């Protein structure tokens, strides 16, 4: 059953890469091709005619890396504060952060657009990564992990030794929360890379499109070059695979850490 499930999950990716090497006519033939062809370079050339494709890839990579970096920094900082500090209105404030998770994301589209317009950030990459730099999910994950994995005695010892609060966070806490950072980083990178709605709302020029919006823009009724679209999708998947293999060790550590503790 596990093997059958894995095969079913793998099949769409396999056919995406296969179709990337065939023309649209071949893709819609019956039966459709099940092995690689020789039209990959032609499809790529056609895609480059329709789009500034590599600029779109670079824009997606820039936005995803910026959002991942900012999210890891601000969420781990916020999680550290909620896990270790005692301050007034701590519980109501954390409850407010958690309550924001139940609000559907599409309800914030209009306010987000109005704010980005007010700041003059329409059609600017910063409009894609700054608003989500301190998400509630990330703060919750960091707070839970730091509260359970970092001994309070270690933090108190650092304070006694004269280390400042930011120094404790940077030198003591941050090196010990690698598995949580890897998990949150992978989730954030994938969500940012696949984000379609936010670029659709705030981006205007094709040169500044991220890759999901760019690929969608070349689809047209009865005029879609599916081979070119498939080769674009296949290339767009590769950074996600690389990111997963980079973070997989951290993910395994995070999943198995609780199992080895007595």
PLY file of the C-alpha trace (Angstrom):
ply
format ascii 1.0
element vertex 262
property float x
property float y
property float z
element edge 261
property int vertex1
property int vertex2
end_header
0.00 0.00 0.00
2.80 2.39 0.85
4.51 1.65 -2.48
1.27 2.18 -4.39
0.68 5.47 -2.60
4.22 6.63 -3.37
3.76 5.70 -7.02
0.52 7.68 -7.24
2.21 10.71 -5.66
5.20 10.44 -7.98
3.21 10.01 -11.22
2.24 13.71 -11.76
5.87 14.80 -11.39
7.06 12.10 -13.76
4.57 13.08 -16.47
5.35 16.76 -15.97
8.99 16.11 -16.81
8.01 13.80 -19.69
5.59 16.33 -21.21
8.28 19.02 -20.90
10.18 17.16 -23.63
7.25 16.91 -26.06
5.27 19.32 -28.20
1.67 20.25 -27.48
0.49 18.00 -30.31
2.33 15.03 -28.80
0.94 15.75 -25.33
-2.66 15.65 -26.56
-2.19 12.60 -28.75
-3.73 9.28 -27.73
-2.19 7.55 -25.99
-0.10 10.38 -24.50
3.69 9.94 -24.42
5.05 8.01 -21.46
8.77 8.47 -22.14
11.01 11.45 -22.75
11.17 13.09 -26.16
13.50 15.55 -27.85
11.56 18.84 -27.80
12.79 20.18 -24.45
15.11 22.84 -25.93
12.46 23.94 -28.44
9.93 24.26 -25.61
12.41 26.26 -23.56
13.14 28.59 -26.49
9.41 29.12 -26.99
8.99 29.86 -23.30
11.79 32.43 -23.41
10.04 34.13 -26.34
6.82 34.48 -24.37
8.33 35.45 -20.99
11.43 36.92 -19.35
11.56 33.47 -17.83
14.93 33.53 -16.08
14.17 36.95 -14.58
10.90 35.51 -13.25
12.83 32.59 -11.74
15.29 35.02 -10.17
12.44 37.13 -8.79
10.82 34.07 -7.20
14.14 32.97 -5.72
14.87 36.45 -4.34
11.41 36.82 -2.78
11.44 33.30 -1.31
14.91 33.69 0.22
14.10 37.12 1.64
10.83 35.95 3.15
12.46 32.82 4.56
15.31 34.78 6.14
13.06 37.45 7.63
10.56 34.87 8.88
13.23 32.78 10.60
14.69 35.85 12.28
11.51 37.58 13.46
9.58 34.43 14.33
12.45 32.94 16.33
12.90 36.29 18.08
9.19 36.49 18.89
9.07 32.85 19.96
12.04 33.40 22.25
10.30 36.37 23.89
7.05 34.46 24.44
8.86 31.37 25.73
11.28 32.98 28.20
10.03 36.43 29.24
7.30 37.35 31.68
5.66 40.65 30.82
2.32 42.37 31.16
-0.44 41.16 28.83
1.71 38.25 27.67
-1.15 35.75 27.53
-3.69 38.06 25.82
-1.06 39.11 23.29
-0.14 35.52 22.47
-3.85 34.66 22.24
-4.25 37.53 19.76
-1.36 36.17 17.68
-2.93 32.72 17.67
-6.38 34.11 16.84
-4.97 35.66 13.68
-4.42 32.12 12.34
-8.15 31.48 12.07
-8.71 34.44 9.74
-8.76 33.29 6.08
-5.88 34.81 4.15
-8.10 36.12 1.36
-9.82 38.45 3.86
-6.59 40.41 4.12
-6.15 40.92 0.39
-7.90 44.29 0.15
-6.30 45.80 3.31
-2.91 44.51 2.17
-3.33 46.08 -1.26
-4.43 49.40 0.27
-1.43 49.41 2.62
1.02 48.52 -0.16
-0.49 51.26 -2.32
-0.16 53.76 0.54
3.49 52.86 1.00
4.16 53.02 -2.76
5.13 49.35 -2.87
2.85 48.26 -5.71
4.90 46.29 -8.25
7.81 46.15 -5.79
9.29 42.84 -4.57
9.24 44.01 -0.94
5.44 43.91 -1.06
5.70 40.12 -1.37
7.95 39.34 1.58
7.68 42.10 4.18
3.98 41.65 5.16
4.45 37.98 6.02
7.77 38.26 7.84
6.34 37.51 11.30
3.55 35.00 10.78
1.58 33.53 13.67
2.42 29.94 12.72
6.15 30.64 12.84
5.94 32.42 16.19
3.89 29.55 17.62
6.34 26.91 16.35
9.36 28.77 17.72
7.70 29.43 21.07
6.77 25.78 21.53
10.18 24.48 20.47
12.22 26.95 22.52
10.03 26.40 25.57
10.55 22.63 25.43
14.09 22.27 24.04
16.04 25.09 25.70
16.65 24.62 29.46
15.82 27.77 31.42
18.87 27.15 33.59
21.04 27.61 30.51
19.46 30.99 29.80
19.78 32.05 33.44
23.46 31.02 33.45
24.07 33.18 30.39
22.39 36.12 32.11
24.51 35.64 35.22
27.62 35.64 33.03
26.58 39.10 31.80
25.26 38.21 28.35
22.58 40.58 27.07
19.17 39.36 25.98
19.92 39.63 22.27
23.27 37.98 22.89
21.53 35.07 24.64
19.17 34.74 21.69
21.97 34.91 19.12
24.69 32.89 20.85
22.73 30.42 22.99
19.20 29.93 21.67
19.66 30.21 17.92
22.32 27.46 17.58
20.11 25.02 19.54
16.92 25.37 17.50
18.26 24.19 14.15
15.60 21.49 13.56
12.77 23.98 14.17
14.43 26.55 11.95
14.86 23.96 9.19
11.20 22.97 9.38
9.91 26.54 9.42
12.35 27.57 6.69
11.21 24.78 4.39
7.53 25.58 4.95
8.11 29.29 4.39
10.22 28.82 1.26
7.69 26.48 -0.36
4.75 28.74 0.51
6.52 31.79 -0.85
7.68 30.02 -4.02
4.17 28.72 -4.74
2.37 31.93 -3.77
0.05 33.04 -6.55
-2.59 35.32 -5.02
-0.31 37.98 -3.50
1.73 38.58 -6.69
-1.52 38.67 -8.65
-2.80 41.47 -6.41
0.29 43.68 -6.10
2.49 43.02 -9.14
1.90 44.77 -12.44
4.82 44.30 -14.86
5.71 40.95 -16.39
9.36 41.47 -15.47
8.44 41.46 -11.79
6.15 38.43 -11.90
7.07 35.46 -9.77
7.14 32.13 -11.56
3.57 30.91 -10.74
2.07 34.15 -12.03
4.39 34.23 -15.04
3.44 30.70 -16.12
-0.23 31.49 -15.65
0.10 34.59 -17.84
1.01 32.55 -20.94
-2.12 30.42 -20.75
-4.81 31.44 -23.20
-7.93 29.70 -24.56
-6.97 27.51 -27.52
-3.51 29.12 -27.66
-1.53 27.58 -24.82
1.80 26.01 -25.62
1.60 23.17 -23.15
5.08 21.88 -23.88
6.57 25.27 -23.01
4.36 25.48 -19.93
5.48 22.03 -18.77
9.18 22.81 -19.19
8.67 26.01 -17.17
6.88 24.07 -14.44
9.60 21.41 -14.41
12.34 24.01 -13.97
10.29 25.76 -11.28
10.10 22.54 -9.25
13.87 22.08 -9.08
14.60 24.76 -6.40
11.95 23.15 -4.18
13.66 19.78 -4.51
17.04 21.32 -3.70
15.56 23.13 -0.69
13.99 19.92 0.57
17.24 17.95 0.36
19.11 20.75 2.15
16.57 20.88 4.98
15.72 17.16 5.16
18.41 16.44 7.75
17.03 19.14 10.02
13.51 17.79 9.50
14.56 14.26 10.49
16.33 15.61 13.57
13.22 17.52 14.57
10.98 14.48 14.09
13.24 12.04 15.95
14.45 14.28 18.77
11.42 13.64 20.96
11.63 9.88 20.38
15.09 9.52 21.92
14.39 11.51 25.05
13.54 9.60 28.17
0 1
1 2
2 3
3 4
4 5
5 6
6 7
7 8
8 9
9 10
10 11
11 12
12 13
13 14
14 15
15 16
16 17
17 18
18 19
19 20
20 21
21 22
22 23
23 24
24 25
25 26
26 27
27 28
28 29
29 30
30 31
31 32
32 33
33 34
34 35
35 36
36 37
37 38
38 39
39 40
40 41
41 42
42 43
43 44
44 45
45 46
46 47
47 48
48 49
49 50
50 51
51 52
52 53
53 54
54 55
55 56
56 57
57 58
58 59
59 60
60 61
61 62
62 63
63 64
64 65
65 66
66 67
67 68
68 69
69 70
70 71
71 72
72 73
73 74
74 75
75 76
76 77
77 78
78 79
79 80
80 81
81 82
82 83
83 84
84 85
85 86
86 87
87 88
88 89
89 90
90 91
91 92
92 93
93 94
94 95
95 96
96 97
97 98
98 99
99 100
100 101
101 102
102 103
103 104
104 105
105 106
106 107
107 108
108 109
109 110
110 111
111 112
112 113
113 114
114 115
115 116
116 117
117 118
118 119
119 120
120 121
121 122
122 123
123 124
124 125
125 126
126 127
127 128
128 129
129 130
130 131
131 132
132 133
133 134
134 135
135 136
136 137
137 138
138 139
139 140
140 141
141 142
142 143
143 144
144 145
145 146
146 147
147 148
148 149
149 150
150 151
151 152
152 153
153 154
154 155
155 156
156 157
157 158
158 159
159 160
160 161
161 162
162 163
163 164
164 165
165 166
166 167
167 168
168 169
169 170
170 171
171 172
172 173
173 174
174 175
175 176
176 177
177 178
178 179
179 180
180 181
181 182
182 183
183 184
184 185
185 186
186 187
187 188
188 189
189 190
190 191
191 192
192 193
193 194
194 195
195 196
196 197
197 198
198 199
199 200
200 201
201 202
202 203
203 204
204 205
205 206
206 207
207 208
208 209
209 210
210 211
211 212
212 213
213 214
214 215
215 216
216 217
217 218
218 219
219 220
220 221
221 222
222 223
223 224
224 225
225 226
226 227
227 228
228 229
229 230
230 231
231 232
232 233
233 234
234 235
235 236
236 237
237 238
238 239
239 240
240 241
241 242
242 243
243 244
244 245
245 246
246 247
247 248
248 249
249 250
250 251
251 252
252 253
253 254
254 255
255 256
256 257
257 258
258 259
259 260
260 261
